């Protein structure tokens, strides 16, 4: 005969706590670390598993958190999604991961669908942070923004893109580069993302001749975009707003017969683990993805549990110089 499902009352009896205290402990709320560990150990020994349907009916919460990614062709965003999904699971929540494939219109549709499915919260790295629908969406569910700020969010983990762009351009300037191409995943229809706005202003301050070109995250499309600028514009350096796009520059340079960094220096912007394994290693900007995951999960769990205080975490960048950038020939 199959074993009968253990109840929360049995866990409470085994630990000498009330059912309510056990419930809080299992969700990591309002109890000490010692109590939490003791309750979870007893639950594991008894084979207790929360009934998700009963929990949703009792609490009015589904335990599901929407995770809306700008483009899962970006390897860094893949790593971010994996980390957040695992972090939410440790908080007894589940991530519903959707991909906007780099399309702001699709991003809007998916965000509204997640709201209509009554997820407990939404984590998003917005493609179009200036879109008007975000304010309305944030009124109907807790939203945590990653990367760029959004109006009305329950919390946000924003990148100090002004500092990140300055680090990158000053690094290339100090190596003697003046003619620089910038590859960005931002579409021409949404040109006012903070990083893209700042790269133009900072290049003017530093006296650099830059041209900004859209390049998707996918390897084939990124390679094609890089091939065009390497053949037509012939920059001495290429700065990419994603390491995934920089990988396309490597592929295009190899096709054309250009050496990195002998003929052209290449720089990324998110320090994906694979970037250090390339030959030559990719110079890039590190945003501490583990810290981003921890902050996003913490803010989301608090907001989904009803916290009303809005919290803002500013993520600082670190330059990771490697062999893909060198003094201008």
Secondary structure, 3 states (H helix, E strand, C coil): CCCCCCCHHHHHHHHCCCHHHHHHHHCCCCCCHHHHHHHHHHHHHHCCCCCHHHHHHHHCCCCEEEEEECCCCCHHHHHHHHHHHHHHHHCCCEEEEEECCCCHHHHHHHHHHHHHCCCCEEEECCCCCCCCHHHHHHHHCCEEEEECCCCCCCEEEEECHHHHHHHHHHHHHHCCCCEEEEEECCCHHHCCCHHHHHHHHHHHHHCCEEEEEECCCCHHHHHHHHHHHHHHCCCCEEEECCHHHHHHHHHHHHHHCCCCCCCCEEECCCCCHHHHHCCCCCEEEECCHHHHHHHHHHHHHHHHCCCCCCEEEEECCEEECCCCCCCCC
